[in-house]
Amino acid sequence: MGREQWKKIWVGSAGNMVEWFDWFVYATFAVYFADAFFPKGNDTANLMNTMGIFAVGFFMRPVGGWLLGRIGDRRGRKAALTLTVTLMSASAILIAVAPTYRVAGYGGVAVLLVARLLQGLSVGGEYAASATYLTEASDPGRRGFASSFQYVSMTAGQLVGLGLLIVLQHTMSEDALHSWGWRIPFIVGALGAAIVFYLRRNMLETEVYAESGAALDEDRGTLKALWGHRREAFLVIALTMGGTVAYYTYTTYLTKFLSKSAGMPKPTASLVSFCALFVFMCLQPLAGMLSDRIGRRPLLITFAVGSTFLTVPIMTMLKHAGTFWPAFGLALLALVVVTGYTSINACVKAELFPTGIRALGVALPYAIANALFGGTAEYVALWFKKADMESGFYWYVASCAAVSLVVYLTMRETRTIDLNRVAAPAERSAPRADGVPAS
């Protein structure tokens, strides 16, 4: 992999890290600012309201996926990536200055809601733009490795957020964190986004897009063009379903689960998440390299089988893991299983579509799947907890993985696909690499 390709991966990943830092610190710090925007009362109810606003951001992701996916296909990957980080910076500033319930009543909730809507627009396009950019910027035989840096950077953003939380927990009082300390990460996110904006303005366009002639196609990035690849779009939704629920369960929700359900002190729960996520981040390129050798389907199938049959026992034992090491071991086991999805899902989706519709083809169906399953995962978990049926959520996660397993078993292998080849409708029914007709 040449120096220019590494530069593209670095710039794309750095921006992705800041995007997802801003996205995840909302969930990470929610336990500290949930009571600031609502009347004093039931802590679980206030947290549910706050996470409900978190889920609303996911429902803007399809809009962001459509808008920024269209821009990515019509004006290039660079234009879309620059716009996403601009929107994210604006949303971080809004949350940092949002007034509390005591100051402005529900006016603070309104500011919080607008900020989450902007974040939803931004992240709805960021995932597809970065997935497309990282996949196209790599050598054909190393797309799995290169695109794995999407989740390296996503996880790095979350680790920075968790690391900042741990530092603040050890340097500030509990009262100070609840009063004003929770605003600090959003100020940091806004500053980081400003730096990345500068980097992305000077980034290079991918050769695949620049040389494909896609920019001359009048239908590029349109819903009409996407409808011509509707089978692949529905495939993206189905293969995302199990992965996104499992990912958000063991990342953004894990700290709250260990704190609220397992009874761990907040600092210990944060440390468990931080350590498990660090190892998880390091595994992504290794799994991506493995997929470049053996294909994408074996890793996806391994994830789905593991998540289907191990989720219930892992979550049950996590609830009764009273100390750091048992909780760390179980969380790491879960994230190793999830690696089969996270390390390669970006390139798998990008490999399904031709260049002129690739960004929108990944963005819109993926955003829809996340709105329906990923964004609601924490809310569903808290709903089961409030109804005193917490184990029902474990079965829900396992069931979503089982649905995706069926898709992985029947989909075609994408590792050897030529990104410069524009797939015709007839080609989408071509046999898989193993000789079995594609579903």
Disulfide bonds with the S-S distance in Angstrom:
none
